[in-house]
Amino acid sequence: MCEGNRRHAPSWDAFMSCSFASSFRGRNVFVTGHTGFKGSWLALWLERLGARVTGYSLAPTTETNNFELTSLADRIAAHHLNDVRDGRALEAALRQAQPDVVFHLAAQPLVRAGYDFPHETFETNVMGTTNLLEALRVIGKPCSVVIVTTDKCYENAEQVWGYRETDRLGGHDPYSASKAAAEIVASCYRSAYFARESAEDHGIRVATARAGNVIGGGDWSKDRLITELVRCIRCGESVSLRYPKAVRPWQHVLEPLSGYLHLAGRLLEDGDPALCNAWNFGPIPGEELRVDEISDMFIDLWGKGHWRDTSSSFHPHETGVLRLCIDKAVWQLGWRPRWHMPDAIARCVRWFKNHYSGGDAAEECYTDIADYERAHAVDVAPADPLPRVHRPSARVA
């Protein structure tokens, strides 16, 4: 962000006058994927904001999961265990919920699982999105819709600068390609059925959200970095890092969720059709850390652990460098990240340590949410350079 733009920018206090805090109170909100990591956090936050939440998802995929630990089914208004590939069941649940807002998070969310199960990945991520939008078209109830995809929907050229929402879509692997296709499906429905120029007639406003690699308490998904760090530290094993030098736009789970809520709140309150497009929600510029840096920070904060470099072994292709440009969300939505990565990682460590010490998962989540809501505004481009974390050689087993 150039100095000239910052000199004439509105204050962060002015930005926060567009807060979503009251946007969802008393609203019917439909969340797909509410049994997953991000979905469970989002449903808890919406419940805290006073929304009547209906969840639609498959059963949790891991034995230990945030959905059950937080007793989320007992906290929300309705709970459907079903598949987004079942278009009839999805339409019936939407008719029953009569949503004012829809957050679509249900997906096959893992790159490596996409290699193992490409058909299921495309069917879930592409046809699941199609089923949702088609059901909304048939039902015809005005609502605001946020389709969550991923930062990996871009055709990755290993460039050092962040991808913008207007950059080319693509995917070297089934997961990434399926999410790029889901973006195209959403764009198609916006053009063919939910056109901006006729928004006053149909009342359905659709936007898509692309976020980075999220971390936080309550994630036990396979092949996730924090999940593996916690498991290996507790078992006394060495953590295997497939791509220790890979750069990712890491962020605490509440960062992109605040973006989704902010976007949906603006769609609800403003109803501006110009908001119906794609949005990036990533970390503070300059905090796109390497895998080994994140691992070192986590191990230091936990107080023990080590990792080993397995990059010389065969692994399916994964992106080496990935960054997101968040200028559009900052300047047009008034959204910005609040937590620096050291704080985000410290909260992950605290969450898991408290959990394994017998703590209450729901209270831990609510504590993080409340702290996030109270967080002091921070500039997107900090005046002081952020400290980089250097990998001590002792970390490598």
C-alpha positions as CSV (number, residue, x, y, z in Angstrom):
1,M,0.0,0.0,0.0
2,C,1.7,3.2,-1.1
3,E,2.3,6.1,1.2
4,G,0.2,8.4,-0.9
5,N,-2.9,6.1,-0.5
6,R,-2.4,5.8,3.2
7,R,-2.1,9.6,3.6
8,H,-5.6,10.1,2.2
9,A,-7.2,6.9,3.6
10,P,-10.1,7.0,6.0
11,S,-9.3,6.0,9.6
12,W,-9.7,2.5,10.8
13,D,-12.4,3.8,13.2
14,A,-14.3,4.9,10.2
15,F,-13.9,1.5,8.6
16,M,-15.2,-0.2,11.7
17,S,-18.4,1.8,11.6
18,C,-19.4,-0.8,9.0
19,S,-19.2,-3.5,11.7
20,F,-21.2,-6.7,11.3
21,A,-21.9,-7.0,15.0
22,S,-25.6,-6.3,14.7
23,S,-26.1,-7.5,11.1
24,F,-27.1,-11.1,12.0
25,R,-29.2,-10.7,15.2
26,G,-32.5,-12.4,14.6
27,R,-31.6,-13.5,11.1
28,N,-32.0,-16.9,9.6
29,V,-28.6,-18.1,8.6
30,F,-27.9,-21.3,6.7
31,V,-24.3,-22.8,7.0
32,T,-23.2,-25.7,5.0
33,G,-20.2,-27.6,6.4
34,H,-20.9,-26.6,10.0
35,T,-19.4,-29.9,11.3
36,G,-16.0,-29.0,9.9
37,F,-13.2,-26.9,11.4
38,K,-14.0,-23.5,9.9
39,G,-17.8,-24.2,9.8
40,S,-18.0,-25.0,13.5
41,W,-16.2,-21.8,14.4
42,L,-18.4,-19.8,12.1
43,A,-21.6,-21.3,13.5
44,L,-20.5,-20.6,17.1
45,W,-19.7,-17.0,16.2
46,L,-23.1,-16.5,14.4
47,E,-24.9,-18.0,17.5
48,R,-23.0,-15.5,19.7
49,L,-24.2,-12.7,17.3
50,G,-27.8,-13.7,17.8
51,A,-28.5,-15.5,14.5
52,R,-30.8,-18.5,14.1
53,V,-28.4,-20.9,12.6
54,T,-29.3,-23.9,10.5
55,G,-26.4,-26.3,9.8
56,Y,-26.2,-28.7,6.8
57,S,-23.3,-31.1,6.6
58,L,-21.9,-34.6,6.6
59,A,-21.0,-36.1,10.0
60,P,-17.6,-35.0,11.3
61,T,-14.8,-36.9,9.5
62,T,-12.5,-37.2,12.5
63,E,-13.1,-39.0,15.8
64,T,-12.1,-35.9,17.7
65,N,-13.7,-32.8,16.3
66,N,-14.7,-29.3,17.3
67,F,-18.4,-29.8,16.3
68,E,-18.9,-32.5,19.0
69,L,-16.5,-31.0,21.6
70,T,-18.4,-27.7,21.6
71,S,-21.9,-29.4,21.6
72,L,-22.7,-27.3,18.6
73,A,-25.8,-29.3,17.6
74,D,-27.4,-28.2,20.9
75,R,-26.5,-24.5,20.4
76,I,-28.0,-23.9,17.0
77,A,-31.6,-23.8,15.8
78,A,-31.5,-26.8,13.4
79,H,-29.0,-29.4,12.4
80,H,-29.1,-31.6,9.2
81,L,-26.6,-34.4,8.6
82,N,-26.7,-34.8,4.9
83,D,-24.6,-34.4,1.7
84,V,-24.5,-31.3,-0.6
85,R,-24.4,-33.8,-3.5
86,D,-28.0,-34.7,-2.6
87,G,-29.7,-31.8,-4.3
88,R,-33.2,-32.7,-3.1
89,A,-32.3,-32.9,0.5
90,L,-30.4,-29.7,0.3
91,E,-33.3,-27.9,-1.3
92,A,-35.7,-29.2,1.4
93,A,-33.4,-28.0,4.2
94,L,-33.2,-24.6,2.6
95,R,-37.0,-24.3,2.2
96,Q,-37.4,-25.2,5.8
97,A,-34.8,-22.7,7.0
98,Q,-35.9,-19.8,4.8
99,P,-32.5,-18.2,5.1
100,D,-31.7,-14.5,5.0
101,V,-28.0,-15.4,4.7
102,V,-26.2,-18.5,3.3
103,F,-22.6,-19.4,4.0
104,H,-21.4,-22.3,1.8
105,L,-18.4,-24.0,3.4
106,A,-19.2,-27.7,2.7
107,A,-16.4,-29.2,0.6
108,Q,-13.7,-31.8,0.2
109,P,-11.1,-29.4,1.6
110,L,-7.8,-31.2,1.4
111,V,-5.2,-31.2,-1.4
112,R,-3.8,-34.7,-0.8
113,A,-7.3,-36.2,-0.4
114,G,-8.1,-34.6,-3.8
115,Y,-5.3,-36.7,-5.4
116,D,-6.7,-39.9,-3.8
117,F,-10.4,-39.2,-4.5
118,P,-10.6,-36.9,-7.5
119,H,-14.2,-37.9,-8.5
120,E,-15.5,-37.2,-5.0
121,T,-13.6,-34.0,-4.8
122,F,-15.0,-32.6,-8.1
123,E,-18.5,-33.9,-7.3
124,T,-18.6,-32.4,-3.9
125,N,-16.9,-29.1,-4.6
126,V,-18.4,-28.4,-8.0
127,M,-21.8,-30.1,-8.0
128,G,-22.3,-29.3,-4.4
129,T,-22.0,-25.6,-5.2
130,T,-24.2,-26.0,-8.2
131,N,-26.9,-27.8,-6.1
132,L,-26.9,-25.0,-3.5
133,L,-27.2,-22.2,-6.1
134,E,-29.8,-24.1,-8.1
135,A,-31.9,-24.7,-4.9
136,L,-31.7,-21.0,-4.1
137,R,-32.8,-20.2,-7.7
138,V,-35.8,-22.6,-7.5
139,I,-36.9,-21.4,-4.0
140,G,-36.5,-17.8,-5.0
141,K,-36.3,-16.3,-1.5
142,P,-34.2,-13.1,-1.4
143,C,-30.9,-13.7,0.5
144,S,-27.2,-12.9,0.7
145,V,-24.9,-15.8,-0.2
146,V,-21.2,-16.2,0.5
147,I,-19.6,-19.1,-1.4
148,V,-16.3,-20.0,0.2
149,T,-13.6,-21.4,-2.1
150,T,-9.8,-21.1,-1.5
151,D,-6.6,-19.2,-2.3
152,K,-5.6,-22.2,-4.4
153,C,-8.2,-21.5,-7.0
154,Y,-5.7,-19.3,-8.8
155,E,-3.5,-20.6,-11.7
156,N,-0.3,-20.6,-9.7
157,A,2.8,-19.3,-11.4
158,E,4.9,-19.3,-8.2
159,Q,5.0,-15.5,-8.4
160,V,6.3,-13.5,-5.4
161,W,3.4,-11.0,-5.3
162,G,-0.1,-11.7,-4.1
163,Y,-2.9,-12.9,-6.4
164,R,-5.7,-10.5,-7.1
165,E,-9.3,-11.4,-7.6
166,T,-9.0,-10.6,-11.3
167,D,-6.1,-13.1,-11.9
168,R,-6.6,-16.2,-13.9
169,L,-8.2,-19.2,-12.2
170,G,-6.7,-22.7,-12.5
171,G,-5.4,-25.7,-10.6
172,H,-2.5,-28.2,-10.8
173,D,-4.4,-30.7,-8.6
174,P,-8.0,-31.9,-8.3
175,Y,-8.7,-29.9,-5.2
176,S,-7.5,-26.6,-6.6
177,A,-9.1,-27.2,-10.0
178,S,-12.4,-28.1,-8.3
179,K,-12.4,-24.9,-6.3
180,A,-11.6,-22.8,-9.5
181,A,-14.6,-24.6,-11.1
182,A,-16.8,-23.7,-8.2
183,E,-15.8,-20.0,-8.7
184,I,-16.9,-20.3,-12.3
185,V,-20.2,-21.9,-11.3
186,A,-20.9,-19.0,-8.9
187,S,-20.0,-16.5,-11.6
188,C,-22.3,-18.3,-14.1
189,Y,-25.3,-18.1,-11.7
190,R,-24.6,-14.5,-11.0
191,S,-24.7,-13.7,-14.7
192,A,-27.5,-16.1,-15.8
193,Y,-29.9,-15.9,-12.9
194,F,-28.8,-13.4,-10.2
195,A,-27.7,-10.5,-12.4
196,R,-26.7,-7.3,-10.7
197,E,-28.9,-5.1,-12.9
198,S,-32.0,-7.1,-11.8
199,A,-31.0,-7.5,-8.1
200,E,-34.1,-5.6,-6.9
201,D,-36.3,-8.2,-8.6
202,H,-34.7,-11.5,-7.6
203,G,-33.0,-10.3,-4.3
204,I,-30.3,-13.0,-4.3
205,R,-26.8,-11.6,-4.0
206,V,-23.9,-14.0,-4.4
207,A,-20.3,-13.3,-3.6
208,T,-17.3,-15.7,-3.3
209,A,-14.6,-15.6,-0.7
210,R,-11.0,-16.9,-1.1
211,A,-9.0,-17.3,2.0
212,G,-5.5,-18.6,2.9
213,N,-4.3,-21.4,5.1
214,V,-6.2,-21.2,8.3
215,I,-4.9,-22.4,11.8
216,G,-6.7,-22.5,15.1
217,G,-7.8,-24.7,17.9
218,G,-10.2,-27.6,17.1
219,D,-8.7,-28.7,13.8
220,W,-7.9,-32.4,13.7
221,S,-8.1,-32.8,9.9
222,K,-5.6,-35.1,8.2
223,D,-2.4,-33.6,6.7
224,R,-2.9,-30.2,8.3
225,L,0.3,-28.7,9.7
226,I,-0.9,-27.7,13.2
227,T,-2.7,-31.0,13.6
228,E,0.5,-32.9,12.8
229,L,2.5,-30.7,15.1
230,V,0.2,-31.3,18.0
231,R,0.0,-35.1,17.4
232,C,3.7,-35.6,17.0
233,I,4.6,-33.4,20.0
234,R,2.3,-35.3,22.2
235,C,3.5,-38.6,21.0
236,G,7.2,-37.6,21.1
237,E,7.6,-38.1,17.4
238,S,9.4,-36.0,14.8
239,V,7.1,-34.0,12.6
240,S,7.5,-34.7,8.9
241,L,7.6,-31.5,6.8
242,R,7.0,-32.3,3.1
243,Y,7.7,-28.8,1.9
244,P,9.4,-26.9,4.7
245,K,10.3,-23.9,2.4
246,A,6.8,-23.6,1.0
247,V,5.3,-20.1,1.6
248,R,1.6,-19.9,2.5
249,P,-0.8,-17.1,3.5
250,W,-1.3,-18.4,7.1
251,Q,-3.9,-16.8,9.3
252,H,-6.0,-17.6,12.4
253,V,-9.3,-19.1,11.6
254,L,-11.2,-16.0,12.9
255,E,-9.5,-13.8,10.3
256,P,-11.2,-15.2,7.2
257,L,-14.4,-15.8,9.1
258,S,-14.5,-12.1,10.0
259,G,-14.1,-11.4,6.3
260,Y,-17.0,-13.7,5.4
261,L,-19.2,-12.1,8.1
262,H,-18.2,-8.6,7.1
263,L,-19.0,-9.3,3.4
264,A,-22.4,-10.9,4.2
265,G,-23.2,-8.1,6.6
266,R,-22.5,-5.6,3.8
267,L,-24.6,-7.6,1.4
268,L,-27.5,-7.6,3.9
269,E,-27.3,-4.0,5.0
270,D,-26.2,-2.2,1.8
271,G,-27.6,-4.6,-0.8
272,D,-25.1,-3.1,-3.2
273,P,-24.9,-5.4,-6.3
274,A,-21.3,-4.2,-6.9
275,L,-20.3,-6.4,-3.9
276,C,-21.4,-9.5,-5.7
277,N,-18.1,-10.7,-6.9
278,A,-14.9,-12.4,-5.6
279,W,-13.0,-11.3,-2.5
280,N,-9.6,-12.3,-1.0
281,F,-9.2,-12.6,2.8
282,G,-5.6,-13.1,3.7
283,P,-3.0,-12.2,6.3
284,I,-1.3,-9.0,7.0
285,P,1.1,-8.4,4.0
286,G,4.5,-9.7,4.9
287,E,3.3,-12.5,7.2
288,E,3.1,-15.2,4.6
289,L,5.5,-17.5,6.4
290,R,7.3,-20.6,5.4
291,V,6.2,-24.0,6.7
292,D,9.4,-24.4,8.7
293,E,9.0,-20.9,10.3
294,I,5.4,-21.7,11.4
295,S,6.7,-25.0,12.8
296,D,9.5,-23.4,14.7
297,M,7.3,-20.8,16.2
298,F,4.7,-23.4,17.3
299,I,7.4,-25.7,18.8
300,D,9.0,-22.8,20.7
301,L,5.7,-21.7,22.2
302,W,4.8,-25.3,23.1
303,G,8.1,-25.8,24.8
304,K,9.2,-29.0,23.0
305,G,9.2,-30.9,19.7
306,H,11.2,-31.2,16.6
307,W,10.7,-31.7,12.8
308,R,12.5,-33.4,9.9
309,D,12.7,-32.4,6.3
310,T,11.2,-35.1,4.0
311,S,11.1,-33.0,0.9
312,S,13.6,-35.4,-0.8
313,S,10.9,-38.1,-0.7
314,F,8.2,-38.3,-3.4
315,H,5.1,-36.2,-2.7
316,P,2.3,-35.1,-5.0
317,H,2.7,-31.6,-6.4
318,E,1.9,-28.7,-4.1
319,T,2.4,-25.0,-4.6
320,G,5.8,-23.6,-3.5
321,V,4.8,-19.9,-3.1
322,L,1.3,-18.6,-2.5
323,R,0.3,-15.1,-1.4
324,L,-3.0,-13.2,-1.5
325,C,-3.5,-9.5,-2.3
326,I,-6.1,-8.2,0.1
327,D,-6.2,-4.6,-1.1
328,K,-9.7,-4.9,-2.5
329,A,-11.2,-6.1,0.8
330,V,-9.3,-3.5,2.7
331,W,-10.3,-0.5,0.6
332,Q,-13.7,-1.5,-0.7
333,L,-15.1,-3.5,2.3
334,G,-13.2,-1.9,5.1
335,W,-12.0,-5.3,6.3
336,R,-8.5,-6.0,7.6
337,P,-6.7,-8.7,9.6
338,R,-6.2,-8.0,13.3
339,W,-3.8,-10.6,14.6
340,H,-0.1,-11.0,13.8
341,M,1.1,-14.6,13.3
342,P,2.9,-14.9,16.6
343,D,-0.3,-14.1,18.4
344,A,-2.3,-16.5,16.2
345,I,0.1,-19.3,16.8
346,A,0.2,-18.6,20.6
347,R,-3.6,-19.0,20.6
348,C,-3.4,-22.3,18.8
349,V,-0.9,-23.6,21.4
350,R,-3.1,-22.3,24.3
351,W,-6.3,-23.9,22.8
352,F,-4.8,-27.3,22.4
353,K,-2.9,-27.3,25.7
354,N,-6.1,-26.3,27.5
355,H,-8.1,-29.0,25.7
356,Y,-5.6,-31.7,26.6
357,S,-5.7,-30.4,30.2
358,G,-9.5,-30.9,30.4
359,G,-10.6,-27.5,29.3
360,D,-14.0,-26.7,27.7
361,A,-13.7,-26.4,23.9
362,A,-16.7,-24.1,23.6
363,E,-15.4,-21.7,26.2
364,E,-12.0,-21.7,24.5
365,C,-13.6,-20.8,21.2
366,Y,-15.8,-18.1,22.7
367,T,-12.8,-16.6,24.5
368,D,-10.9,-16.3,21.2
369,I,-13.9,-14.8,19.5
370,A,-14.4,-12.3,22.2
371,D,-10.8,-11.3,22.2
372,Y,-10.9,-11.0,18.4
373,E,-13.9,-8.7,18.6
374,R,-12.1,-6.5,21.2
375,A,-8.8,-6.5,19.3
376,H,-7.3,-3.1,18.8
377,A,-7.2,-1.9,15.2
378,V,-3.8,-2.5,13.5
379,D,-2.6,-1.0,10.2
380,V,-2.4,-3.4,7.3
381,A,1.0,-2.1,6.5
382,P,2.8,-1.9,9.9
383,A,5.3,0.9,10.3
384,D,7.9,-1.4,11.9
385,P,9.0,-4.5,9.9
386,L,7.7,-7.7,11.3
387,P,10.3,-10.1,12.8
388,R,11.1,-13.1,10.8
389,V,11.6,-16.5,12.4
390,H,14.8,-18.3,11.5
391,R,15.0,-22.1,11.8
392,P,17.4,-23.3,14.4
393,S,19.4,-26.3,13.1
394,A,18.5,-28.1,16.3
395,R,14.9,-28.4,15.1
396,V,15.8,-30.9,12.4
397,A,15.8,-34.5,13.6
